[in-house]
Amino acid sequence: MDMEPFEYSLPIASPDATDTGLPLPPETGNPWRLALEGSGMGVWDWNLVTGDQSHSPRWKDMLGYADHEIGPGAQAFFSRLHPDDLPRVEAASAAYLSGHAKDYTLDVRMRHKNGGWQWVLVHGMVVSRDAQGKPLRVIGTHTDITERKLTEEHLRSLNQELADKTRRLQDMQAMGRIGGWELDLVAGTVVWTDEMYRILETTPQDYQPTAESTSRFIAPASFTRIMAAVKQAKPQDPALDMELELVTAKGRNLWVQMVLTLVWAQDQQVKRLAMVHDITERRNTANAIWQQAHFDSLTGLPNRRMLRDRLEQEIRKSRRDHRQLAILFIDLDHFKEVNDTLGHDYGDQLLVEAARRLRGCMRETDTVARMGGDEFTVLLTELTSTSHLEGVLQKLLDALAAVFQLGDEQVFVSGSIGVTVYPSDGTDIENLYKNADQAMYAAKAAGRNRFSFFTPAMQEAVLSRVRLVADLRVALAERQFRVEYQPIVDVATGAVRKAEALIRWQHPTRGPIGPATFIPAAEASGLIVALGEWIFREAVEQVALWRGSLDPNFQISVNKSPVQFQHQPAVGESWIEQLGAKGLAGGCIVAEITEGLLLGSSAAVTERLQSLLTGGVQVSLDDFGTGYSSLSYLHKFDIDFVKIDKAFVANLTPASTDLALCKAIIVMAHELGMMVVAEGVETVQQRDLLLSAGCDFGQGYLFAAALPVAEFEAYCRSAQR
């Protein structure tokens, strides 16, 4: 650091004092001075009467200066002192010259010419006094001790580092609970370290270890292992390393890792030295991690990974013993409705109780696992035949069908069970899982609350779906689809102001394939997104033309799958953005959705549905009245149309229950500001009954089937006449 020039004066003697001491030596020629210079020391000479101070060439060289670069005077010394050292030098000088200190020796930092700091050992002595004994002249030496200071600092740093490491090692031993003991087999003595006492929760005052009594701290199984290992050991063997269970003086069980070194003399063990590390926490953590990795945290059942491990073992046993085993996939029917209506807490309670019931139906040798969600798997082993399986399966179905009391709520669910048998249905795990899954879905498709055994026909059905999906991909690329339009007729006037866009597929080799066949496959594969967007674009092009030629307010209804709502469209590809690009208002399109979309609506689905409504697209609820809770969603979502399912229309007769239901739906819809479309109208009587009930629109074969564009236009013109 920089310092301002320092002017120093110390008025010890008056200027006119007489020097009664030695005369000032010349700058050169003094043998003592030459000797000091030769030793590497710098020499200084301070006249306290005049304040002059001279410095030897070596003194100047020590600070990096040439002989002529530093003039006489005390300022040459004091101006180059480190600011922090200056008070020390002043105090030491004053104390020495006043006689309060016997010598003048101290180490200081002085600025080197290069700007750095040089450590210097300063030593001085009075060589001349006046008649009253006051000092007149001081001479002394400067020795460069920079290297020594750096060495001392380095040693200090090393010592501190060593002290820190020692302290950390001691702390680590205490924290890690590392203890040790030594058994002298010749003297018969045992010595424990302090940490060993702490590990075993005792003190030297309470217990003095002996060779005979220490076994009380070792669990019997671990003691047997130690003694067996010690007896079998050879002099050339490495140290024994084992995990042992100990019992502390307070009766607490813990686990340690012990490294035991055996000391030999003439092939005889003479000492045993052990290092003991408490690993109880580590072992408990490992067990907890293993438990989490292999068991379901909610039900406590084995999870998918644990099941696979057991299945691999059981397949090997079955192969060896020529026995069979069965894998059951169980899915809870209507579990989602419970979760959605009562909440996840109730859903979790149901899963826990279902797991308990399934476990109660099985033998101890069987495995019940939770695969995830509401899916369970049962592994039945050591089967000599499968003749009794149906009784076990029915027992499982009955257990699941019984009422579930969840707090104040009573809930009813059921189970769908798919069964596959090793080795008749398959010999590897993946195929067995696939077979059981296919059988379970067959049970669901057959009406639920039942079981289904895997058959080769199921595999054929799966292969057929795979081929169908492959053909769908090709059909999209080759534009094998077309859109036809079914009129939606004003029941009162017969006018056609609306239509529903319906897709048709003409397969090049299989001929026409109905939507009921390929739409589920498109939804399951995700192809419905691309297919649905293609239908929408076709409908937009068509409604733009028909608004010019048929009716300026013409609307086309387009079915939108729940899968499409789950898909986030790219920028510019939403329905509202595409309509805007065509200069069309949102009201030219009606989005037809199913109740299932509303029941399972997530925040993202709700947001996208609301975006359509905000953009002016109207929404029609298809198949109304066939679901579980359609009414509860009519207030939540701004529905414009409800479509009465054709199942209610098919049996419409005067005074029939279906007519009463249709009237109720129409009145309710009108009261809520919605319009009604009746599907499946096939007879004049059905139309007239709907008209008298106040229905707004009809759709069905009485009016027309789905028609190509030209035929649809011709139908509309004839309807206007």
ABEGO torsion letter per residue (X at the ends): XBBBBBBBBBBABBAABBBABBBBBBABGBAAAAAAAAAGBBBBBBBAAAGBBBBBAAAAAAAGBBAAABBBEAAAAAAABBAAAAAAAAAAAAAAAAGABABBBBBBBBBBAAGBBBBBBBBBBBABBBAAGBBABBBBBBBBAAAAAAAAAAAAAAAAAAAAAAAAAAAAAAAAGBBBBBBBAAAGBBBBBAAAAAAAGBBAAABBBBAAAAAAABBAAAAAAAAAAAAABBAABBBBBBBBBBBBAAGBBBBBBBBBBBBBBGGBBABBBBBBBBAAAAAAAAAAAAAAAABBAAAGBBBAAAAAAAAAAAAAAAAAAGBBBBBBBBBBBGAAAAAAAAEAAAAAAAAAAAAAAAAAABBAABBBBBAEEABBBBBBBGBABAAAAAAAAAAAAAAAABBBBBEABBBBBBBBBBBBBOAAAEABAAAAAAAAAAAAAAAAAAGEGBBBBBBAAAAAAAAAAAAAAAAAAAAAAAGABBBBBBBBBBAAAGBBABBBBBBBBBBAAAEBBBAAAAAAAAAAAGAAAAAAAAAAAAAAAAAAAAAAAABAABBBBBBBBAAAAABBBBBGABAAAAAAAAGBBAAABBBBBBAAAAAABBAAAAAAAAAAAAAGBBBBBBGBGABAAAAAAAAABBBABBBBBAAAAAABBBGBAAAAAAAAAAAAAAAAGBBBBBBGBABAAAAAAAAAAGBABBBEAAABBBBBAAAAAAAAAAAAX
